[in-house]
């Protein structure tokens, strides 16, 4: 077992990318450790099941590794990784939708990116998992799950990961104003969903 | 600052993005108004909950599984991945050149505007021929300045969405009497051609127009990858090129769609909102 922080944990993203392109796999390990929670969370919220989220998160990191040399550096590494993750999730949802339909459909017949894929609705956590979640965490997960996918991603990127609006606009390929207005709507919806629990001191412990 | 303006700034206040003077004014309004105070408290607690509990922890084995797969991969900066990328790109350049040439031919042989208008849905026809615009193909049409990359860019309107914050309203306020591209029309083109962005750039250039992303930045030539498989762009062209561009987008398989996007264009310009859906 390793003692202390893994190699590269204190290096900036740009240096890690440079080392990865130079063949340093330990540097990529540091990138995975740094971003795995964030990328997994995006995948989980977009796909709805833990197994699919883990599988796609692996694909995301593998795609990132293979394409690291083409990472242009004019965007932040986090922006690039989020874009890769979101597009992989979209592809997975298209694939699942086609498979559920049981036939090959033209793309025009498929739902838009901002439409929820009902076939992939979260079946709900298993009993063991539910027992181990705090009530507040479960409430928040449920409220997030009820948001439209595009609104949910914006909440995650802004309120959970703290990204600036400009970066979110880049990641989601949306105008900055749209990001803001959708975020405000999403927050209002979350506030309603959580309203009966707000003010309870135990929720905030 | 009254409660209405303070309410419009609550999100920015909690984001910490207001100036110190504005933040003080909002804080004072919150202290004065019980309803605003309750609203602020609800939003603050909601954000606090989401910030603390919104992120999921990656499964324990995720890192090791990724690294096991990476161990079997060549280094990304090595010769094999470079060759792979080169082989992928070379045919794309050739396809893009051919597509650009085809676009030029179609531009030259563009159909007369009235026929396009008859076939087009009403919303699209309204886009390609704004009421004040001369019909395409009219010899006496006034000269249209060609937009350049460095020229003032078209501005986006947020009128399709209810403005929820004062700063957003300020961003969206038009400064000139605009020609307004319909906010509810556009095209989606589904392709397996990774060079479609280059093709659209060639179309824009051959039409004396320009291609922008949704944040009004010029789109750079690049091939689509599976990581960027859904590209949304605004194709801005002179009004008298609109019918030909419209015909080209249809011939490329463009399907009329609705969108939230609106833009204000310079004199003599109009635009097309285009979504390129790319699947490898």
Boltz contact constraints between the chains, C-beta under 6 A:
constraints:
  - contact:
      token1: [A, 21]
      token2: [B, 76]
      max_distance: 6.0
  - contact:
      token1: [A, 21]
      token2: [B, 77]
      max_distance: 6.0
  - contact:
      token1: [A, 23]
      token2: [B, 75]
      max_distance: 6.0
  - contact:
      token1: [A, 29]
      token2: [B, 67]
      max_distance: 6.0
  - contact:
      token1: [A, 32]
      token2: [B, 63]
      max_distance: 6.0
  - contact:
      token1: [A, 32]
      token2: [B, 66]
      max_distance: 6.0
  - contact:
      token1: [A, 33]
      token2: [B, 63]
      max_distance: 6.0
  - contact:
      token1: [A, 36]
      token2: [B, 58]
      max_distance: 6.0
  - contact:
      token1: [A, 36]
      token2: [B, 62]
      max_distance: 6.0
  - contact:
      token1: [A, 36]
      token2: [B, 63]
      max_distance: 6.0
  - contact:
      token1: [A, 37]
      token2: [B, 55]
      max_distance: 6.0
  - contact:
      token1: [A, 37]
      token2: [B, 57]
      max_distance: 6.0
  - contact:
      token1: [A, 37]
      token2: [B, 58]
      max_distance: 6.0
  - contact:
      token1: [A, 40]
      token2: [B, 58]
      max_distance: 6.0
  - contact:
      token1: [A, 41]
      token2: [B, 55]
      max_distance: 6.0
  - contact:
      token1: [A, 41]
      token2: [B, 56]
      max_distance: 6.0
  - contact:
      token1: [A, 44]
      token2: [B, 56]
      max_distance: 6.0
  - contact:
      token1: [A, 54]
      token2: [B, 59]
      max_distance: 6.0
  - contact:
      token1: [A, 58]
      token2: [B, 65]
      max_distance: 6.0
  - contact:
      token1: [A, 58]
      token2: [B, 66]
      max_distance: 6.0
  - contact:
      token1: [A, 61]
      token2: [B, 66]
      max_distance: 6.0
  - contact:
      token1: [A, 62]
      token2: [B, 69]
      max_distance: 6.0
  - contact:
      token1: [A, 65]
      token2: [B, 70]
      max_distance: 6.0
  - contact:
      token1: [A, 68]
      token2: [B, 76]
      max_distance: 6.0
  - contact:
      token1: [A, 69]
      token2: [B, 76]
      max_distance: 6.0
  - contact:
      token1: [A, 69]
      token2: [B, 77]
      max_distance: 6.0
  - contact:
      token1: [A, 84]
      token2: [B, 227]
      max_distance: 6.0
  - contact:
      token1: [A, 87]
      token2: [B, 227]
      max_distance: 6.0
  - contact:
      token1: [A, 87]
      token2: [B, 229]
      max_distance: 6.0
  - contact:
      token1: [A, 107]
      token2: [B, 190]
      max_distance: 6.0
  - contact:
      token1: [A, 107]
      token2: [B, 277]
      max_distance: 6.0
  - contact:
      token1: [A, 108]
      token2: [B, 255]
      max_distance: 6.0
  - contact:
      token1: [A, 136]
      token2: [B, 53]
      max_distance: 6.0
  - contact:
      token1: [A, 137]
      token2: [B, 53]
      max_distance: 6.0
  - contact:
      token1: [A, 140]
      token2: [B, 49]
      max_distance: 6.0
  - contact:
      token1: [A, 140]
      token2: [B, 50]
      max_distance: 6.0
  - contact:
      token1: [A, 140]
      token2: [B, 53]
      max_distance: 6.0
  - contact:
      token1: [A, 140]
      token2: [B, 54]
      max_distance: 6.0
  - contact:
      token1: [A, 159]
      token2: [B, 47]
      max_distance: 6.0
  - contact:
      token1: [A, 159]
      token2: [B, 50]
      max_distance: 6.0
  - contact:
      token1: [A, 159]
      token2: [B, 51]
      max_distance: 6.0
  - contact:
      token1: [A, 160]
      token2: [B, 54]
      max_distance: 6.0
  - contact:
      token1: [A, 160]
      token2: [B, 55]
      max_distance: 6.0
  - contact:
      token1: [A, 169]
      token2: [B, 215]
      max_distance: 6.0
  - contact:
      token1: [A, 173]
      token2: [B, 232]
      max_distance: 6.0
  - contact:
      token1: [A, 175]
      token2: [B, 156]
      max_distance: 6.0
  - contact:
      token1: [A, 175]
      token2: [B, 214]
      max_distance: 6.0
  - contact:
      token1: [A, 175]
      token2: [B, 215]
      max_distance: 6.0
  - contact:
      token1: [A, 177]
      token2: [B, 158]
      max_distance: 6.0
  - contact:
      token1: [A, 177]
      token2: [B, 168]
      max_distance: 6.0
  - contact:
      token1: [A, 177]
      token2: [B, 171]
      max_distance: 6.0
  - contact:
      token1: [A, 180]
      token2: [B, 168]
      max_distance: 6.0
  - contact:
      token1: [A, 181]
      token2: [B, 161]
      max_distance: 6.0
  - contact:
      token1: [A, 181]
      token2: [B, 164]
      max_distance: 6.0
  - contact:
      token1: [A, 184]
      token2: [B, 11]
      max_distance: 6.0
  - contact:
      token1: [A, 184]
      token2: [B, 164]
      max_distance: 6.0
  - contact:
      token1: [A, 190]
      token2: [B, 46]
      max_distance: 6.0
  - contact:
      token1: [A, 191]
      token2: [B, 42]
      max_distance: 6.0
  - contact:
      token1: [A, 191]
      token2: [B, 46]
      max_distance: 6.0
  - contact:
      token1: [A, 194]
      token2: [B, 46]
      max_distance: 6.0
  - contact:
      token1: [A, 198]
      token2: [B, 42]
      max_distance: 6.0
  - contact:
      token1: [A, 198]
      token2: [B, 45]
      max_distance: 6.0
